[in-house]
Amino acid sequence: LHRVTFDEGGVASSIRPLGESTPVVIDPEVSFGIPQIRGVRTETVAEALATGESEEDVADTFRLSLSDVRAAIQWELRLRRRTDAA
C-alpha cells in the first residue's frame, strides 16, 4: 500500500508502481491511466530513445530530468520482460 496514493475519501487515486522514490505514476486522471511521468507517457520516452535520440535530447524535448528518462526506461523494460515471459 505504500505505493498507492489515496484521496480524501480513502479511494485509491494513483499508484507509483516502482515505489515512492520514482516518478512513474499510474493515475486514471492523467494519460487515461497509462504509466507516465509529469504527463509524458513512459512508452513515448522509450519510443523516442528507440529512434536514436540521446537521453539528454529526450529529457530536453519533454522537459524531464535524466533520472525521469531513466525511470521511464526502467518501467518499460520491466513491462517488456513481463510480456516476453508470458
N, C-alpha and C positions, 0 to 999 in steps of 0.2 A: 503493500500500500504506500510505501514511501515514494513511489514513482508516480502516484496519482495525485492530481490537484482536485480538491472538492470546492464547490461553490458554497455560498452562504446557507443553502438549504440542505447541504450534505450530499449533493449529487455530484458524481464524478464529472469534471468539466474538461480535463485534459490529462494526458499521460506523457511522461518522459521515459520512453522505452529503454534508453541506455542508462537511466539513472538521473538523479537531480543535478549532477555536475556537468551534464552535456546539454547542448542547446536544441537537440532534436525533440520536437514536440508533435504529438498527435492530438489535434483539437478539432472537433466537428465544426466549430465556428470559423476555422481558418483552413483554406485549401480543401474543403469538404472532408476533412479528417485524414488527408494524405500526409504522411510524415513531412515536416517542414522545419525550417529554421528562419525565424523572423519573416514568415510568409513566403519564403522561397522553398519550393519542393526539393527534397533531397534527391529525387530522381533527375531533376533539372540540373542540379550541380554535377551529378555523375555523368549525365549526357554531355555537358559542356567539357568536362575533363576528357571524356572518351573521344571527342573530336580533335583533341590535341592541345587544347588551351592549357596553360600552366595554372597551378593552384593560385598563384598571385593574380593572374588575369581574371580568373573566375571570381575570386574574392572581390576584386575591384568592380567587376561588372555587376555583381549582385549586392554590393555593399555589405559584404560579410567579412569576418576575420579569417585568417588562415586556419585557426582552430575550428571555426564553424565549418569551413570547407572540408577539413579532415574528419570532423564528426559526421558530416553528411555521407562521406565515402565509407566510413566505418559502418554506418547504418545500412547503406546499400549493399555492401559486401556481406553483411550478416544476413540480409534478406536473400541474396543470391545463393549463399551456402544452404539456407533452408530450402529454397526452391530446388536446387540441384540434388539435395538429399531425398527429396520426396519422390 
